[in-house]
Amino acid sequence: MACSSCSTGKDGQPRGCKNNGTCGTDGCNKLTVFDWLSNMSLPNGQKPFDCVEVRFKNSRKEFYRNSDSLQLSIGDVVATQAKSGHDIGVVTLTGELVRIQMKRKKVSPEDKNIPKVYRKASQRDIDIWQKCRDKEEEIKKRSREIAISLKLQMKLSDVEFQGDGSKATFYYTAEDRVDFRQLIKDMAKAFGIRIEMRQIGYRQEAQRLGGIGSCGRELCCSTWLTDFRSVSTASARYQQLALNPQKLAGQCGKLKCCLNYELDMYLEALKNFPPSDCKLKTSKGLAFCQKADIFKEKLWFSYKDEPAIWHTLTKDQVLEILELNKKNQKVASLEEYAADNIIEEKTTFENVVGQDSLTRFDRPKKKKRRNKKRRKPKPKASSNAK
């Protein structure tokens, strides 16, 4: 994530746009859409699609009808219709791609209730909008103090002002139902604006706040992930991960979204793989599966009476033994199969430092002999006794 707002300040410290992937300059915006139909002209007689997609703070996007046929392009700041007053947003998509997005979001283009785009935002509209954005942090802090004083079991995570500054939406998370009627009265009296409370999930809260995950990178939900899919503990079981809630849970307290990234690959590999709870019947005794490596196609079995001794078998060998067991036939022992899988690994040492010997430091250093040059004796001064 890098843009002009995220660059360093005068003192060398990073300023940060604090938009968590939704920066208005589109340099670090995860919601930016590439219009691959921009260079294509419409057929003769066809009018351009009269709806546009507009982005607001965080991950909120809505569709608006361009009834006045304004010349809009991606990145334009527009004033849009709201329930009361107007809102300010940034155009993210125009043309036929909007029709595809509306179909994907199950919004009918013929719907007459689609709000309208009023005009391109003037400088006065942008100044009011920016002034309201600057007040959001202060109001969020004050609203949290009011909620604590009322002893409400809720957490206010974010505030979003409407573009004209007449209304503010407060996003909160809570375990149970919360009676916030008194909270709305106190906040409306303190701030002098209309208040709307909207409950969000814990994943949406983590998406808005952002942060660093256990992998050392920024959270996927706050940088590039735009939709949330359900994650179950079965995803961890298929990948043979330890069911440790502290390691499997993210900053939102729910299971990590990245558990689904490689799940399809594991499910594909497990189609023809023996179950982990399979048992092998041998003449020596019953054998249980202790460990399995899906991608190496290896399984480790041990006898019931010798649980500490493991025998390595391949996937095909296990399937072969299971087929024999279905016919009420027992194999002699697992050692016969495991003996074919033993590969002797010879450790080879290489000279990694060029022509020097690896044992060069083991030899004691020889003392250098210094050739002391014999100095010639100085001639004694002759003294003539007179």
Sequence and secondary structure as in RCSB ss.txt:
>XXXX:A:sequence
MACSSCSTGKDGQPRGCKNNGTCGTDGCNKLTVFDWLSNMSLPNGQKPFDCVEVRFKNSRKEFYRNSDSLQLSIG
DVVATQAKSGHDIGVVTLTGELVRIQMKRKKVSPEDKNIPKVYRKASQRDIDIWQKCRDKEEEIKKRSREIAISL
KLQMKLSDVEFQGDGSKATFYYTAEDRVDFRQLIKDMAKAFGIRIEMRQIGYRQEAQRLGGIGSCGRELCCSTWL
TDFRSVSTASARYQQLALNPQKLAGQCGKLKCCLNYELDMYLEALKNFPPSDCKLKTSKGLAFCQKADIFKEKLW
FSYKDEPAIWHTLTKDQVLEILELNKKNQKVASLEEYAADNIIEEKTTFENVVGQDSLTRFDRPKKKKRRNKKRR
KPKPKASSNAK
>XXXX:A:secstr
   TTTSB TTS B    STT  TTSSS TT    TTTT    TT    SEEEEE STT EEEEE TT     TT
 EEEEE SSSEEEEEEEE THHHHHHHHHTT  TT TT  BEEEE  HHHHHHHHHHHHHHHHHHHHHHHHHHHT
T S EEEEEEE TTSSEEEEEEE SS    HHHHHHHHHHH SEEEEEE  HHHHHHHH  B TTSSB HHHHT 
 S     HHHHHHTT    HHHHB TTSSB GGGGTTHHHHHHHTTTS  TT EEEETTEEEEEEEEETTTTEEE
EEESS TT  EEEEHHHHHHHHHHHHTT  BS HHHHHGGG          TTTTS TTTTTS            
           
